[in-house]
């Protein structure tokens, strides 16, 4: 169905099902749709969700413990890893895009965080999280992972528009 819609979108509507060869039509539509402008637009519309964060985080069951760790880091100058170890827990490193952070409270708290900032305690599932933003990288077309995400979005959009316009629902 998508190949027929792609052919129609490219101005080569099949006359009958028996004579229609679907090979290549979807690829041609995707190739024609995947322009620098379309990729840039996909990135811009998802800029925040696709922002890459390298973080160091500690999750505790009790808010009081997270608040004490925050105090040790901010006011006593302790290293988050060392403070976590002394509290009987550990710090975890992660690298991911903001939109994939599952806990909505944590995602919202990290959305405006700057590099070097300690965020929290924030209720996460489970427990309470303290997160240091080690690095924050805005998405760009030059980043292969971001480009791959943008290409997938542009490809899906081109096919869904073609199907909606020429096949209907």
BAFI-601542 format. One line per 2 residues: for each residue x, y, z of N, C-alpha, C. Coordinates in Angstrom, 1 decimal, always signed. Example, Ala and Ser with C-alpha at 12.3 -4.5 7.8 and 13.67 -1.06 7.14 Angstrom:
<pts>
+13.2,-5.7,+7.8,+12.3,-4.5,+7.8,+13.2,-3.3,+7.8; +12.8,-2.2,+7.1,+13.7,-1.1,+7.1,+12.9,+0.0,+7.9
</pts>
This chain:
<pts>
+0.8,-1.2,+0.0,+0.0,+0.0,+0.0,+0.9,+1.3,+0.0; +1.9,+1.3,+0.8,+2.8,+2.4,+0.8,+3.5,+2.7,-0.5
+3.9,+1.6,-1.2,+4.5,+1.7,-2.4,+3.6,+2.4,-3.5; +2.3,+2.0,-3.5,+1.4,+2.6,-4.4,+1.2,+4.1,-4.1
+1.1,+4.4,-2.8,+1.0,+5.8,-2.3,+2.2,+6.6,-2.7; +3.4,+6.0,-2.6,+4.6,+6.6,-3.0,+4.7,+6.9,-4.5
+4.2,+5.9,-5.3,+4.2,+6.1,-6.7,+3.3,+7.3,-7.1; +2.1,+7.3,-6.4,+1.1,+8.4,-6.7,+1.7,+9.8,-6.3
+2.4,+9.8,-5.2,+3.0,+11.0,-4.7,+4.1,+11.5,-5.6; +4.7,+10.6,-6.3,+5.8,+11.0,-7.3,+5.2,+11.2,-8.7
+3.9,+11.1,-8.8,+3.3,+11.4,-10.1,+3.2,+10.2,-11.0; +3.3,+9.0,-10.5,+3.3,+7.8,-11.4,+2.2,+6.9,-10.9
+1.0,+7.3,-10.8,-0.1,+6.5,-10.3,-0.2,+5.2,-11.0; -0.3,+4.1,-10.3,-0.5,+2.8,-11.0,-1.9,+2.7,-11.6
-2.0,+2.2,-12.7,-3.3,+2.1,-13.4,-4.1,+0.9,-13.0; -3.4,-0.2,-12.6,-4.1,-1.4,-12.1,-3.1,-2.2,-11.2
-3.7,-3.0,-10.3,-2.8,-3.7,-9.4,-2.0,-4.8,-10.1; -2.5,-5.3,-11.2,-1.7,-6.4,-11.9,-0.5,-5.9,-12.5
-0.5,-4.7,-13.0,+0.6,-4.1,-13.8,+1.6,-3.3,-12.9; +1.3,-3.2,-11.6,+2.1,-2.3,-10.8,+3.2,-3.0,-10.2
+4.4,-2.5,-10.4,+5.6,-3.0,-9.8,+6.1,-2.1,-8.7; +5.9,-2.5,-7.4,+6.2,-1.6,-6.3,+7.7,-1.4,-6.0
+8.6,-2.1,-6.6,+10.0,-2.0,-6.3,+10.5,-0.6,-6.5; +11.1,-0.1,-5.5,+11.8,+1.2,-5.6,+10.9,+2.4,-5.3
+9.6,+2.4,-5.4,+8.8,+3.6,-5.2,+8.9,+4.2,-3.9; +8.9,+3.4,-2.8,+9.1,+3.9,-1.5,+10.4,+4.5,-1.3
+11.5,+3.8,-1.8,+12.8,+4.4,-1.7,+13.0,+5.7,-2.4; +12.3,+5.8,-3.6,+12.4,+7.1,-4.3,+11.7,+8.2,-3.6
+10.5,+7.9,-3.0,+9.8,+8.9,-2.3,+10.6,+9.4,-1.1; +11.2,+8.4,-0.4,+12.0,+8.8,+0.8,+13.2,+9.6,+0.4
+13.9,+9.2,-0.7,+15.0,+9.9,-1.2,+14.7,+11.4,-1.6; +13.5,+11.5,-2.2,+13.1,+12.9,-2.6,+12.7,+13.7,-1.4
+12.2,+13.1,-0.4,+11.7,+13.8,+0.8,+12.8,+14.1,+1.8; +13.9,+13.3,+1.8,+14.9,+13.5,+2.8,+15.9,+14.6,+2.4
+15.5,+15.8,+2.5,+16.3,+17.0,+2.2,+16.9,+17.5,+3.5; +17.9,+18.3,+3.3,+18.6,+19.0,+4.5,+17.5,+19.8,+5.2
+16.7,+20.5,+4.5,+15.6,+21.3,+5.1,+14.7,+20.5,+5.9; +14.2,+19.3,+5.4,+13.3,+18.4,+6.1,+14.0,+17.9,+7.4
+15.2,+17.5,+7.2,+16.0,+16.9,+8.4,+16.2,+18.0,+9.5; +16.5,+19.2,+9.1,+16.7,+20.3,+10.0,+15.4,+20.6,+10.7
+14.3,+20.6,+10.0,+13.0,+20.9,+10.6,+12.6,+19.8,+11.6; +12.9,+18.6,+11.3,+12.6,+17.5,+12.2,+13.4,+17.6,+13.5
+14.7,+18.0,+13.4,+15.5,+18.3,+14.5,+15.0,+19.4,+15.4; +14.7,+20.5,+14.7,+14.2,+21.7,+15.4,+12.9,+21.5,+16.2
+12.0,+20.7,+15.6,+10.8,+20.5,+16.3,+10.9,+19.5,+17.4; +12.0,+18.8,+17.5,+12.3,+17.9,+18.6,+13.5,+18.2,+19.4
+14.0,+19.4,+19.3,+15.2,+19.9,+19.9,+15.4,+19.5,+21.3; +14.4,+19.8,+22.2,+14.5,+19.5,+23.6,+14.6,+18.0,+23.8
+13.7,+17.2,+23.3,+13.7,+15.8,+23.5,+14.9,+15.1,+23.0; +15.6,+15.6,+21.9,+16.8,+15.0,+21.4,+18.1,+15.6,+21.9
+18.0,+16.5,+22.9,+19.2,+17.0,+23.6,+19.8,+15.9,+24.3; +21.1,+15.7,+24.1,+21.9,+14.6,+24.7,+22.5,+15.1,+26.1
+22.3,+14.2,+27.1,+22.8,+14.5,+28.4,+23.7,+13.4,+28.9; +24.9,+13.8,+29.4,+25.7,+12.8,+30.1,+25.5,+13.2,+31.5
+25.2,+12.2,+32.4,+24.8,+12.6,+33.8,+25.5,+11.6,+34.7; +25.5,+12.1,+36.0,+26.0,+11.2,+37.1,+24.8,+11.3,+38.1
+24.2,+10.2,+38.5,+23.0,+10.3,+39.3,+23.1,+9.3,+40.5; +22.4,+9.7,+41.5,+22.2,+8.8,+42.7,+20.8,+8.8,+43.0
+20.3,+7.6,+43.2,+18.9,+7.4,+43.6,+18.8,+6.8,+45.0; +18.0,+7.3,+45.8,+17.8,+6.8,+47.2,+16.4,+6.6,+47.5
+16.1,+5.7,+48.4,+14.7,+5.4,+48.8,+14.1,+6.6,+49.5; +14.9,+7.3,+50.3,+14.3,+8.4,+51.2,+14.8,+9.7,+50.7
+13.9,+10.7,+50.7,+14.2,+12.1,+50.3,+15.2,+12.7,+51.3; +15.1,+12.4,+52.6,+16.1,+13.0,+53.5,+17.5,+12.6,+53.2
+17.7,+11.4,+52.7,+19.1,+11.0,+52.3,+19.5,+11.8,+51.1; +18.6,+11.9,+50.1,+19.0,+12.7,+48.9,+19.3,+14.1,+49.3
+18.5,+14.7,+50.2,+18.7,+16.1,+50.6,+20.1,+16.2,+51.3; +20.4,+15.3,+52.1,+21.7,+15.3,+52.8,+22.9,+15.2,+51.8
+22.7,+14.3,+50.8,+23.7,+14.2,+49.8,+23.9,+15.6,+49.0; +22.8,+16.2,+48.7,+22.8,+17.5,+48.0,+23.5,+18.5,+48.9
+23.2,+18.5,+50.1,+23.9,+19.5,+51.1,+25.4,+19.2,+51.1; +25.8,+18.0,+51.1,+27.2,+17.6,+51.2,+27.9,+18.1,+49.9
+27.3,+17.9,+48.8,+27.9,+18.4,+47.5,+27.9,+19.9,+47.4; +26.8,+20.5,+47.6,+26.7,+22.0,+47.4,+27.4,+22.8,+48.4
+27.2,+22.4,+49.7,+27.7,+23.2,+50.8,+29.0,+22.8,+51.4; +29.3,+21.5,+51.3,+30.6,+21.0,+51.9,+31.6,+20.7,+50.8
+31.2,+20.8,+49.6,+32.2,+20.6,+48.5,+32.5,+19.1,+48.2; +31.7,+18.2,+48.7,+31.9,+16.8,+48.5,+31.7,+16.4,+47.1
+32.4,+15.3,+46.6,+32.2,+14.7,+45.3,+30.9,+13.8,+45.5; +30.0,+13.9,+44.5,+28.8,+13.1,+44.5,+29.0,+11.6,+44.7
+30.0,+11.1,+44.0,+30.4,+9.7,+44.1,+30.8,+9.3,+45.5; +31.6,+10.1,+46.1,+32.1,+9.9,+47.4,+31.0,+10.0,+48.5
+30.2,+11.0,+48.3,+29.1,+11.2,+49.3,+28.1,+10.0,+49.1; +27.8,+9.6,+47.9,+26.9,+8.4,+47.7,+27.5,+7.2,+48.4
+28.8,+6.9,+48.2,+29.4,+5.8,+48.7,+29.4,+5.8,+50.2; +29.6,+6.9,+50.9,+29.5,+7.1,+52.3,+28.1,+6.8,+52.8
+27.1,+7.1,+52.0,+25.7,+6.9,+52.4,+25.2,+5.5,+52.1; +26.1,+4.7,+51.6,+25.8,+3.3,+51.3,+25.1,+3.0,+50.0
+25.3,+3.9,+49.1,+24.7,+3.7,+47.7,+25.8,+4.1,+46.7; +25.4,+4.1,+45.4,+26.4,+4.4,+44.4,+25.9,+5.4,+43.4
+26.8,+6.0,+42.7,+26.4,+6.9,+41.6,+26.5,+6.2,+40.3; +25.6,+6.5,+39.4,+25.5,+5.8,+38.1,+25.8,+6.9,+37.0
+26.6,+6.5,+36.0,+26.8,+7.4,+34.9,+25.8,+6.9,+33.8; +25.3,+7.9,+33.1,+24.4,+7.6,+31.9,+24.6,+8.6,+30.8
+24.3,+8.2,+29.6,+24.3,+9.1,+28.5,+23.1,+8.8,+27.7; +22.2,+9.7,+27.5,+21.0,+9.5,+26.8,+20.4,+10.8,+26.3
+19.3,+10.7,+25.5,+18.6,+11.9,+25.1,+17.5,+12.2,+26.2; +17.2,+13.5,+26.3,+16.3,+13.9,+27.4,+14.9,+13.2,+27.2
+14.5,+13.1,+26.0,+13.1,+12.5,+25.7,+13.0,+11.1,+26.1; +14.1,+10.4,+26.4,+14.0,+9.0,+26.8,+14.0,+8.8,+28.3
+14.2,+9.9,+29.0,+14.2,+9.7,+30.5,+12.7,+9.4,+30.9; +12.5,+8.3,+31.6,+11.2,+7.8,+31.9,+10.4,+8.6,+32.9
+11.1,+9.0,+33.9,+10.3,+9.7,+35.0,+10.0,+11.2,+34.6; +8.7,+11.5,+34.4,+8.4,+12.8,+33.9,+8.9,+14.0,+34.8
+8.9,+13.8,+36.1,+9.4,+14.8,+37.1,+10.9,+15.1,+36.8; +11.6,+14.0,+36.6,+13.1,+14.1,+36.4,+13.4,+14.7,+35.0
+12.7,+14.3,+34.0,+12.8,+14.8,+32.7,+12.6,+16.4,+32.7; +11.5,+16.8,+33.4,+11.2,+18.2,+33.4,+12.3,+19.0,+34.2
+12.8,+18.4,+35.3,+13.8,+19.1,+36.1,+15.1,+19.2,+35.3; +15.4,+18.2,+34.4,+16.7,+18.2,+33.6,+16.5,+19.1,+32.4
+15.3,+19.4,+32.0,+15.1,+20.1,+30.7,+15.9,+21.4,+30.7; +15.9,+22.1,+31.8,+16.6,+23.4,+31.8,+17.9,+23.4,+32.5
+18.4,+22.3,+32.9,+19.6,+22.2,+33.7,+20.8,+22.5,+32.8; +21.8,+23.2,+33.3,+23.0,+23.5,+32.6,+24.1,+22.5,+33.0
+25.1,+22.4,+32.2,+26.3,+21.6,+32.4,+26.9,+22.0,+33.8; +27.2,+21.0,+34.6,+27.7,+21.2,+35.9,+26.7,+21.4,+37.0
+25.4,+21.5,+36.7,+24.4,+21.8,+37.6,+24.0,+20.5,+38.3; +23.7,+20.6,+39.6,+23.2,+19.4,+40.4,+21.7,+19.6,+40.5
+20.9,+18.7,+40.0,+19.5,+18.8,+40.0,+18.9,+17.8,+41.1; +18.0,+18.3,+41.9,+17.3,+17.4,+42.8,+17.4,+17.8,+44.2
+16.9,+17.1,+45.1,+16.2,+15.8,+44.9,+14.9,+15.9,+44.1; +14.7,+15.0,+43.2,+13.5,+14.9,+42.4,+12.9,+13.5,+42.5
+11.6,+13.4,+42.7,+11.0,+12.1,+42.9,+11.1,+11.4,+41.5; +11.6,+10.2,+41.6,+11.8,+9.4,+40.4,+11.2,+8.0,+40.8
+11.1,+7.1,+39.8,+10.5,+5.8,+40.1,+11.6,+4.8,+40.0; +12.0,+4.2,+41.1,+11.6,+4.4,+42.5,+12.5,+5.4,+43.2
+12.0,+6.0,+44.2,+12.8,+6.8,+45.1,+13.0,+8.3,+44.7; +14.2,+8.8,+45.1,+14.5,+10.2,+44.9,+15.9,+10.3,+44.2
+16.0,+11.1,+43.2,+17.2,+11.2,+42.4,+17.9,+12.6,+42.6; +19.2,+12.5,+42.6,+20.1,+13.7,+42.5,+20.9,+13.4,+41.2
+20.9,+14.4,+40.4,+21.6,+14.2,+39.1,+22.5,+15.4,+38.8; +23.7,+15.1,+38.5,+24.7,+16.2,+38.0,+24.7,+16.0,+36.5
+24.5,+17.2,+35.8,+24.6,+17.2,+34.3,+26.1,+17.4,+34.0; +26.7,+16.3,+33.5,+28.2,+16.4,+33.2,+28.4,+17.1,+31.9
+27.5,+16.8,+30.9,+27.6,+17.4,+29.6,+26.2,+17.5,+29.0; +26.0,+18.5,+28.2,+24.7,+18.7,+27.6,+25.1,+19.1,+26.1
+24.5,+18.4,+25.2,+24.8,+18.6,+23.8,+23.5,+18.8,+23.0; +23.4,+19.9,+22.4,+22.2,+20.2,+21.6,+22.3,+19.3,+20.3
+21.1,+18.9,+19.8,+21.1,+18.0,+18.6,+21.5,+18.8,+17.4; +22.3,+18.2,+16.5,+22.6,+18.8,+15.2,+22.6,+17.8,+14.1
+22.5,+18.2,+12.9,+22.5,+17.3,+11.8,+23.9,+16.6,+11.6; +24.9,+17.2,+12.2,+26.3,+16.6,+12.1,+26.4,+15.4,+12.9
+25.6,+15.3,+14.0,+25.7,+14.1,+14.9,+25.0,+12.9,+14.2; +25.7,+11.8,+14.1,+25.1,+10.7,+13.4,+23.9,+10.1,+14.0
+23.8,+10.1,+15.4,+22.6,+9.6,+16.0,+21.4,+10.5,+15.8; +21.6,+11.8,+15.9,+20.6,+12.7,+15.7,+20.1,+12.7,+14.2
+21.1,+12.6,+13.3,+20.7,+12.5,+11.9,+19.9,+11.3,+11.6; +20.2,+10.1,+12.3,+19.4,+8.9,+12.1,+18.0,+9.1,+12.6
+17.9,+9.7,+13.8,+16.5,+10.0,+14.3,+15.7,+10.8,+13.3; +16.4,+11.9,+12.8,+15.7,+12.8,+11.9,+15.3,+12.1,+10.6
+16.2,+11.3,+10.1,+15.9,+10.5,+8.9,+14.7,+9.6,+9.1; +14.6,+8.9,+10.2,+13.5,+8.0,+10.5,+12.2,+8.8,+10.6
+12.2,+10.0,+11.2,+11.0,+10.9,+11.3,+10.6,+11.3,+9.9; +11.5,+11.8,+9.1,+11.2,+12.3,+7.8,+10.6,+11.2,+6.9
+11.2,+10.0,+7.0,+10.8,+8.8,+6.2,+9.4,+8.5,+6.6; +9.1,+8.4,+7.9,+7.8,+8.0,+8.4,+6.7,+9.1,+8.0
+7.1,+10.3,+8.1,+6.2,+11.4,+7.8,+5.9,+11.4,+6.3; +6.9,+11.2,+5.4,+6.6,+11.2,+4.0,+5.7,+10.0,+3.6
+5.9,+8.9,+4.2,+5.1,+7.7,+3.8,+3.6,+7.9,+4.4; +3.5,+8.4,+5.6,+2.2,+8.6,+6.1,+1.4,+9.6,+5.4
+2.1,+10.7,+5.0,+1.4,+11.8,+4.2,+0.9,+11.2,+2.9; +1.8,+10.4,+2.2,+1.4,+9.8,+0.9,+0.3,+8.9,+1.0
+0.3,+8.0,+2.0,-0.8,+7.1,+2.2,-2.1,+7.8,+2.5; -2.0,+8.8,+3.4,-3.2,+9.6,+3.8,-3.8,+10.4,+2.5
-2.9,+10.9,+1.7,-3.4,+11.7,+0.6,-3.9,+10.8,-0.6; -3.3,+9.6,-0.8,-3.6,+8.8,-2.0,-4.4,+7.5,-1.7
-4.3,+7.0,-0.5,-5.0,+5.8,-0.2,-6.2,+6.0,+0.6; -6.1,+6.9,+1.6,-7.2,+7.3,+2.5,-7.3,+6.2,+3.6
-8.2,+6.5,+4.5,-8.3,+5.6,+5.7,-9.8,+5.1,+5.8
</pts>
